[in-house]
Amino acid sequence: MRCYNVHETEYSTCTRVGTRPLLIVVWGTTMSKRETYEEKAAALLSPIIERNGFELVDVEYVKEGSQWYLRGYIDKPGGITINDCEAVSREFSDLLDRDDFIPDSYILEISSPGLDRPLKKPRDFERNLGKEVEIRTYKPIDRKKEFVGELVSFSDHSVVIRMDGEEKTFEKTDIALVRLYIEF
């Protein structure tokens, strides 16, 4: 017997009691609207970025107040200029108008990621090995939620920093944010 999830796109197996499903086991996952838009936008943006010799740092689709924003963060050695952002934005905007996969009204922004950008991808961590990073955790660890230390290593599941001469390992599931430490 097969049952369909609420989106009727993936199927599951289920057991019935009378005419109602008792247990549903989903064999796949469904991406959220936000994740779908971010993935499609990144796919459109990537060829533009590569052609210009830039790096696609991140794409996000977020709601702030009552307004939606589609943001692309780009970088290159030596930094991104306003002209770089403008050129990418024009070409990307044309592709978005052509494909028109986001039904909501939104503001498109292309910018550099800034000094305080979060480290998310393996290449972000690789690039910053040996540098001071700040880690913020969801819950207190040893009564603290903020830690600063030298980025020693990382994996798919953890991040290791050296603090006061000792290495401390953080599980990625416990980490709310990792970024370069900027001392003011």
HUMO-V364075 format. One line per field, one symbol per residue. phi: phi as a letter, one per 40 degrees, with the letter a starting at -180 (. if undefined). psi: psi as a letter, one per 20 degrees, with the letter a starting at -180 (. if undefined). burial: + if it has 9 or more other ideal C-beta (glycine too) atoms within 8 Angstrom, else -. A space follows every 10 residues. Layout:
phi = ???
psi = ???
burial = ???
This chain:
phi = .bbbcccfbb bbbabbbgbb ccbbbccabb ccddcccccc cccccdcccc ccgbbccabb bbbbgbbcbb bbbbaadggc bccccccccc ccdccccccf cbcccabcbb accgcccccb cdcccdcbdg ccbbbbbcbc bfgbbbbbac ccaaacbabb bbbfgbcbbb ccccccabad cbcc
psi = pqqqrhikhq rrqrqqocjq pgppopirqp qrgghggggg ghhhhghggg hikrpogqpq oqpocjpqpo pppqrqpiqq rhhggggggg ggggghhghl iohqprpppp rqirhkqqog qhhggghjpi qpqpppqgqq pkjqipqprp ogrrahirpp qopliqpppp phiiphpprq pop.
burial = --+-+----+ -+++-+---- ---+------ -----+++++ ++-+++-++- -+-+-+++++ +-----++++ ++++++---+ ---++++++- +++-++---- -+---+-+++ +++---+-+- ---++--++- +++++++--- +-----++++ +------+++ +++----+-+ -+-++--+++ +---
